[in-house]
């Protein structure tokens, strides 16, 4: 068990996990299939506030790991020396840029850079540079780290925050402090295995605010963006959703999806329609069902499907939500779907799946 703890400590220390926002998740499932279309459900995270502040110790004792063994806090120069140039850089909605590092068919790394240093990361699979593997079960990590319902955090501005995790949060995305950094574990509840981790500084965590939270002091302000900057954030989220979806498919011995630009346009329009008209459904009051939207855009298909989500902190978080919803999971792991288009408008996310007619 010491070996397990050491491996966990190494992973979490290099990548200090922190997490985000005042939310709870509501899942609605309405999967159906007929000869022409398969439509899957909606996931929405709705904001709410709680009261009371209580100190909770979520620190795990572990062996000393030197600063050079951590990723959080590395400079841009140090990151490039170890990982090379990123495949691309995506703007986030939280003040940092995501540096994207696909590792292999089943491993994927994003490092968040702010003020020339790493402040967060997302990892799924293995990290060969650090000899890190995420091959752990829920029970293994819970026995070692003792996931807590209440987690207290002190931000860089001196504010005190208490995150209150629901039963669902503890099963799907518990939060742990490791040597001053914060790790959010994403679990696949169907396999009870670790799916991915997000590591963050305290300041990133309280900016994201991914759980119900009460606080003393002022919450960190989030950046504001121009319309053009939002377009870049949305495009980055869409591409990350696509990348991570294919990692999940390969993990389950399925062929990866091909990107379909016309379908991505349909997905984007639906996300924007939901946001601007304040509804959350596969049925648009203006443009109708999925079938109607494909027909309107003159995109022929043999089989089509849709996942939607709202109010998640980013696209990666929405994919983890879909993975743990039975109806959404069917679409992610559907053996007949071959193409995928993703459309993001601010914090509304749509995946449209398709199998085209053979030409």
C-alpha positions in Angstrom: 0.0 0.0 0.0 3.0 2.3 0.5 3.9 1.8 -3.1 0.4 2.8 -4.1 0.4 5.9 -1.9 3.8 6.9 -3.3 2.6 6.6 -6.9 -0.5 8.6 -6.0 1.6 11.2 -4.2 3.9 11.5 -7.2 1.1 12.0 -9.6 -0.8 14.5 -7.5 2.3 16.4 -6.3 3.5 16.9 -9.9 0.0 18.2 -10.8 -1.7 19.8 -7.8 -5.4 19.3 -8.3 -7.9 22.0 -7.8 -11.5 22.4 -8.7 -14.2 24.7 -9.3 -17.7 26.3 -9.2 -20.9 26.4 -7.2 -23.0 23.6 -8.8 -24.9 20.5 -8.5 -25.7 18.2 -11.4 -29.1 17.1 -12.6 -29.3 14.3 -15.1 -32.3 13.8 -17.4 -32.3 10.8 -19.6 -34.5 10.2 -22.7 -32.6 7.9 -25.0 -34.6 6.5 -28.0 -33.7 4.9 -31.3 -35.7 4.4 -34.5 -34.8 3.6 -38.1 -33.5 7.1 -38.7 -32.2 8.7 -35.5 -30.9 8.0 -32.0 -31.2 10.9 -29.6 -29.6 11.0 -26.2 -30.2 13.1 -23.1 -29.4 16.3 -21.4 -27.0 16.9 -18.6 -27.2 20.2 -16.8 -25.3 21.6 -13.8 -27.4 24.2 -12.0 -25.9 26.7 -9.7 -26.9 27.1 -6.0 -25.4 28.5 -2.8 -25.1 26.9 0.6 -24.4 28.5 4.0 -22.0 27.9 6.9 -18.3 27.5 6.9 -16.5 24.7 8.7 -12.8 23.8 8.6 -12.2 20.3 7.2 -8.8 18.7 6.9 -8.4 16.9 3.6 -4.6 16.7 3.6 -3.0 13.3 3.0 0.4 12.5 4.6 2.9 11.4 2.0 6.6 11.2 1.3 8.5 14.3 0.4 8.7 15.1 -3.3 11.1 17.8 -4.4 9.8 20.8 -6.4 11.3 19.6 -9.6 9.1 16.5 -9.4 6.0 18.6 -9.7 4.4 20.0 -12.8 2.3 22.7 -11.1 4.5 25.7 -10.8 6.8 24.8 -13.6 7.8 27.7 -15.9 7.1 27.7 -19.6 10.7 27.1 -20.3 10.8 24.0 -18.0 7.6 22.6 -19.5 9.0 23.0 -23.0 12.2 21.3 -22.0 10.3 18.3 -20.6 7.3 18.0 -22.9 8.3 19.9 -26.0 6.1 22.4 -27.9 2.3 21.8 -27.4 0.3 20.5 -30.3 -1.8 23.6 -29.9 -2.8 26.2 -27.3 -6.4 26.8 -26.4 -7.7 29.8 -24.6 -9.8 28.9 -21.5 -12.5 30.9 -19.8 -10.6 31.2 -16.5 -7.4 33.3 -17.3 -5.1 30.5 -18.2 -4.3 28.9 -21.6 -4.5 25.2 -22.1 -1.3 23.7 -23.7 -2.4 20.5 -25.4 -0.2 17.4 -25.3 -1.7 14.2 -26.8 0.5 11.4 -25.3 -0.7 8.3 -27.1 -3.9 6.7 -28.3 -5.1 6.3 -24.7 -3.2 9.1 -22.9 -3.8 12.8 -23.1 -2.4 15.8 -21.1 -3.5 19.5 -20.9 -1.4 21.9 -18.9 -2.9 25.3 -17.9 -0.5 28.2 -18.2 -1.0 31.6 -16.5 1.6 34.3 -16.1 4.3 32.0 -17.6 3.8 29.2 -15.1 1.6 26.1 -14.9 -1.4 26.4 -12.5 -3.5 23.4 -13.5 -3.5 20.3 -15.5 -5.8 17.5 -16.8 -4.5 14.0 -17.4 -6.0 10.8 -18.6 -4.1 7.6 -19.2 -0.4 7.4 -18.5 2.3 10.1 -18.4 5.5 8.3 -19.6 7.7 11.3 -18.8 7.0 10.9 -15.1 6.3 7.1 -15.1 2.7 7.9 -14.0 -0.3 5.6 -14.4 -3.9 6.3 -13.5 -4.7 2.6 -13.3 -6.6 2.7 -9.9 -10.0 1.7 -8.6 -12.3 3.9 -6.6 -11.9 1.7 -3.6 -8.1 1.8 -3.8 -7.9 5.6 -3.7 -10.7 6.1 -1.3 -9.1 3.7 1.2 -5.8 5.7 0.9 -7.2 9.2 0.7 -10.6 9.1 2.5 -12.7 11.3 0.3 -14.5 14.0 2.3 -18.0 15.6 1.9 -16.8 19.0 3.2 -13.5 20.4 2.0 -12.1 23.8 3.2 -9.9 26.0 1.0 -8.0 29.2 1.7 -7.5 31.3 -1.5 -4.6 33.5 -2.3 -6.7 36.5 -1.4 -7.2 35.2 2.1 -10.8 34.2 1.4 -12.1 31.1 3.1 -14.2 28.7 1.1 -16.0 25.4 2.0 -17.0 23.1 -0.8 -19.9 20.8 0.0 -19.8 17.6 -2.1 -23.0 15.7 -2.8 -23.2 11.9 -2.7 -22.9 12.0 -6.5 -19.9 14.2 -6.3 -18.1 11.9 -4.0 -18.8 8.9 -6.3 -17.9 10.7 -9.5 -15.5 13.6 -8.8 -14.1 13.7 -5.2 -11.7 16.5 -4.2 -8.5 16.0 -2.2 -5.7 18.3 -1.0 -2.2 16.9 -1.7 0.7 19.0 -0.2 -1.1 22.3 -0.8 -2.4 21.6 -4.3 -5.8 20.2 -5.2 -6.7 17.1 -7.1 -10.1 16.3 -8.5 -10.5 12.6 -9.4 -13.0 11.8 -12.2 -14.2 8.2 -11.9 -16.2 6.0 -14.3 -19.0 4.9 -12.1 -19.8 2.0 -14.4 -16.3 0.4 -14.1 -15.4 2.0 -10.7 -12.0 2.9 -12.2 -10.2 6.2 -12.3 -10.9 8.0 -15.6 -8.9 11.1 -15.3 -7.5 13.7 -12.9 -7.5 17.5 -12.7 -4.8 19.2 -10.6 -4.9 22.8 -9.6 -3.7 25.5 -7.3 -6.1 26.9 -4.7 -6.7 30.0 -6.7 -7.7 28.0 -9.8 -10.0 25.9 -7.6 -11.9 28.8 -6.1 -12.1 30.5 -9.5 -13.7 27.3 -11.0 -15.9 26.6 -8.0 -17.1 23.2 -9.3 -19.2 22.3 -6.2 -21.6 23.9 -3.9 -19.6 26.5 -1.9 -20.0 28.9 1.0 -17.3 31.5 1.7 -16.1 34.3 3.8 -14.6 37.2 1.8 -14.9 38.1 -1.9 -14.9 35.3 -4.5 -12.2 35.7 -7.2 -13.5 37.5 -10.3 -13.5 35.7 -13.6 -12.1 37.3 -16.7 -14.4 39.0 -19.2 -13.9 38.4 -23.0 -14.7 39.9 -26.3 -17.0 38.1 -28.8 -13.9 37.1 -30.7 -12.2 35.7 -27.6 -15.3 33.7 -26.7 -15.2 32.2 -30.2 -11.7 31.0 -29.5 -12.6 29.6 -26.1 -15.6 27.8 -27.6 -13.5 26.3 -30.5 -10.9 25.1 -28.0 -13.6 23.4 -25.8 -15.1 21.8 -28.9 -11.8 20.4 -29.9 -11.0 19.1 -26.4 -14.4 17.4 -26.3 -13.6 15.7 -29.6 -10.1 14.7 -28.5 -11.1 13.3 -25.2 -14.1 11.5 -26.6 -11.8 9.6 -29.0 -9.5 8.7 -26.1 -12.4 7.2 -24.3 -13.5 5.2 -27.4 -9.9 3.8 -27.9 -9.9 2.8 -24.3 -12.9 0.7 -24.9 -11.5 -0.8 -28.1 -13.7 1.2 -30.4 -12.7 3.1 -33.6 -12.2 6.9 -33.1 -14.7 9.3 -34.6 -13.9 11.4 -37.6 -14.6 15.1 -37.3 -17.6 16.3 -39.4 -17.5 20.1 -39.9 -21.1 20.3 -41.2 -22.4 18.4 -38.1 -20.3 20.6 -35.8 -22.1 23.6 -37.3 -25.5 22.0 -36.4 -24.2 21.3 -32.9 -23.0 24.9 -32.4 -26.3 26.4 -33.5 -28.1 24.2 -31.0 -25.8 25.2 -28.2 -26.2 28.9 -29.1 -30.0 28.5 -29.5 -30.3 26.9 -26.0 -28.2 29.7 -24.4 -29.8 32.6 -26.0 -33.4 31.4 -25.6 -32.9 30.0 -22.1 -34.0 26.4 -22.6 -32.3 23.1 -22.2 -33.7 20.3 -24.5 -33.1 18.3 -27.6 -36.2 20.0 -29.0 -35.7 23.6 -30.1 -38.8 25.8 -30.0 -37.6 27.3 -33.3 -35.7 24.6 -35.1 -37.3 21.4 -33.8 -35.8 17.9 -33.2 -32.4 16.6 -34.1 -33.8 15.2 -37.4 -35.3 18.6 -38.3 -32.0 20.3 -37.7 -30.0 17.9 -39.8 -32.6 18.2 -42.6 -32.6 22.0 -42.4 -28.8 22.0 -42.9 -29.1 19.4 -45.7 -26.9 16.9 -44.0 -28.0 13.3 -45.0 -27.4 10.5 -42.5 -28.1 6.9 -41.9 -28.1 7.2 -38.1 -27.7 10.3 -35.8 -27.6 11.1 -32.1 -27.1 13.9 -29.7 -25.7 14.7 -26.3 -26.2 18.0 -24.6 -24.8 19.5 -21.4 -24.9 22.9 -19.7 -23.2 24.8 -16.8 -20.1 22.6 -16.7 -16.9 24.5 -16.1 -15.5 23.3 -19.4 -15.8 20.8 -22.2 -13.6 18.1 -20.5 -15.9 18.2 -17.4 -19.0 17.8 -19.6 -17.4 14.6 -21.2 -16.9 13.1 -17.8 -20.5 13.9 -17.0 -21.7 12.2 -20.2 -19.6 9.2 -19.5 -21.4 8.6 -16.2 -24.9 9.0 -17.7 -26.2 5.8 -19.2 -27.9 7.4 -22.2 -25.0 9.7 -23.0 -22.6 6.8 -22.5 -24.4 4.8 -25.2 -23.7 7.5 -27.7 -20.1 8.0 -26.7 -19.5 4.2 -27.1 -21.9 3.5 -29.9 -20.4 1.0 -32.3 -22.3 2.3 -35.3 -21.6 6.0 -35.1 -18.6 7.0 -37.2 -18.6 10.8 -37.3 -18.8 13.5 -34.7 -19.4 17.2 -34.7 -19.1 19.3 -31.5 -20.5 22.8 -30.9 -19.9 24.9 -27.8 -21.5 28.3 -27.0 -20.1 29.6 -23.7 -21.2 27.0 -21.2 -23.6 25.1 -23.4 -22.2 21.9 -25.1 -23.6 19.8 -27.9 -22.3 16.6 -29.5 -24.0 15.4 -32.7 -23.1 11.9 -33.8 -23.7 10.6 -37.2 -23.3 7.6 -39.5 -23.5 8.9 -43.1 -25.1 7.2 -46.0 -22.4 5.3 -48.0 -21.8 7.1 -51.3 
